[in-house]
Amino acid sequence: MMEFNFTFKGMDSSPAIAQYAEKKFARLERYFYGPVQVQVLLKREKFREIAEVVLKGDGETIVVKEETDDIYSSIDFAYESLEKQVKKLKEKRQEHRAPRSQPQTVLSQTEGVYVQVKEVIPLSAQDALNLFKKDREKLFFFYNTDEDKICCFYREGENIYLFIPEMS
């Protein structure tokens, strides 16, 4: 969901210009997960038409200022600049996120034991048990859809135990 706020300075407020800008900047919504706020300042100074846009979403703030001799061109250039910055931000986010296929090492603070967790996938307890029996690993973490919790099967000798953490 995008929330727009338009401010006109040195020019008459125009629903056509606001609608054009809203339609243009609404395309950026697909790059965000949560709500997005867009503040658009459109102003005229002598012979220059200026479009200044502040976009806030997913904890990020992007500011763009473009000026030309036509307000529609300023809006277009502001959109192009915003799109470049948003794409760059999205790529940066993906680079910092650990790939799902690589195991993540988790340290248990109490015992000082390292545990390799490959991926926590949503499964019912029965499906997780079937997968765990096929594998010879000692631990198997999964998101238990029956309990709505992250659980763990572990093996001691020939016995298999299910650990369901108690949440307070």
N, C-alpha and C positions, 0 to 999 in steps of 0.2 A: 504494500500500500504506500502510495506516495502522497505527501501533503505539500501543496504549493502555497507560497506566499509571494505576491507580486507587489513591488513598490515602483511607482513612476515618479521621476524627478525632472523638472524642466520640460515636461511634455504632458499632454492629456492622456489619461488612462484609456487604453483601448482594449476592449474585449477581444478583438481580432488578434492583436499582438500577443496578449496573454494566452489565448487559446493556441496560437501557433507555437509559442514557447513551451506550453504545457505538453502539447502533443510531441514535441521534439524531445524534451527531457524525460518524458515518461518511458522512453525506450531503455533508459538506463536501469530501470527497476529490476530487470532480469539478472543483474550482477550482484544484487543484494539479497540477504536472507530475511532480514527484518524490515520494519517500517523505515521509510526514507523521507527526510524533510528537505525541501528545495526552496531556498530563498532567492528570488530573482529581482535584481535591482536594474531597472531600465531607465537611463537618463540621457538627456541631451545637453551638451555643453558646446556652445557656439555652433560649429559645423560638424561636430563629432557625435555619433550615436554610440553609447556605451552599454554593454550588457555585462553585469557582474553577477555571478552565480555562486552561492554557497550551498553545497550538497552535504548533508549529514546522514550517515547510515552505517550500521554495523560497527559503531564505535569510531568511525573515521570521519574526518571533515576535509573536504576538498573545496578550494576557492579558485575561481577562474574569472579573469577580467579581460574582455575583448572590446576593441573599439574600431569602428569603421565609419563610413559616411552613410550607411544604411542600417537601421535597427535590425532588420531581418538577417542581414549578413553577420552582424555582431552576434546574434543568437545562434546562427549556424556555426560560426567559429568557436563560440563558447561551448556548444555541444560537442564539437570535434575534440577540443582540448579536454573536456571532462571525460569523454569516452576513452581517450588515450590514457588518462590518469587512472581511471577506474579499472581498465584492463590491466595496466601495469600493477596496480594494487592487488588485483585478483591473482595474477601470476606470482607475485611475491608471497601471498598467503599460501598458495599451493606448494611453493618451494619449501616453506618452513614447516609444513605439515609432514609428519613422518609417513612414508608409504605404508599402506596396510599390509603388504606382503612381507615386509621385513619384521623380524621379531623385535619386541621391545623388552628391555630388561627392567624388571621391577625388583626393588630392594625391600625386604621385610625388615622394618626397623627393630622389631623386638628380638628376632633371632639372628639377624645378620646373614640371612640366606638369600642367595640370588635365584630368581625364578624366571625362566624364559616364557613370556606370554606372547604367542604368535598372533592371535586374534580372538576377541571375545565376540562370539556370534550368538544371536538369539535362537534358542532351541527349547523344546520341552525337555523335562528331566529324562523321559524315556528315550528320546532321540539322542540326547547327549550321552546317556549310558551306553547305547548301542555303538556310537562312535568311539567312546572311550575303551570299550571292550576290544575293538578292532586294533587300536593303537597300543603300543607297549610303553607309553610315557607314564610317568608317575603322577603327574598332575594334568588336569584338564579344566580350564576355566571356560564358562559360558554364561550367557544371560538367560536365566531360567524364566521362560515365559509363563510358567505355572505360578511362580512366586513373585514375579516382577523384581528380581534381584540378581546380582552377579553371584554365581555359585561356583563350586569347585568339586570335581570328583578327584579323589586321590587313592593311591594303591599302597597297601602295606602287606607285603607277601602276596598271598592269593586273595586277600580280602579287599573289597572296594567300598569306599565310604563317600557319602555325599555331604559336603560342608555347605550349610545355608547360614550366612551371617545374620545375626540378630541385630536389627536396627532399632535404636531408641528414639 
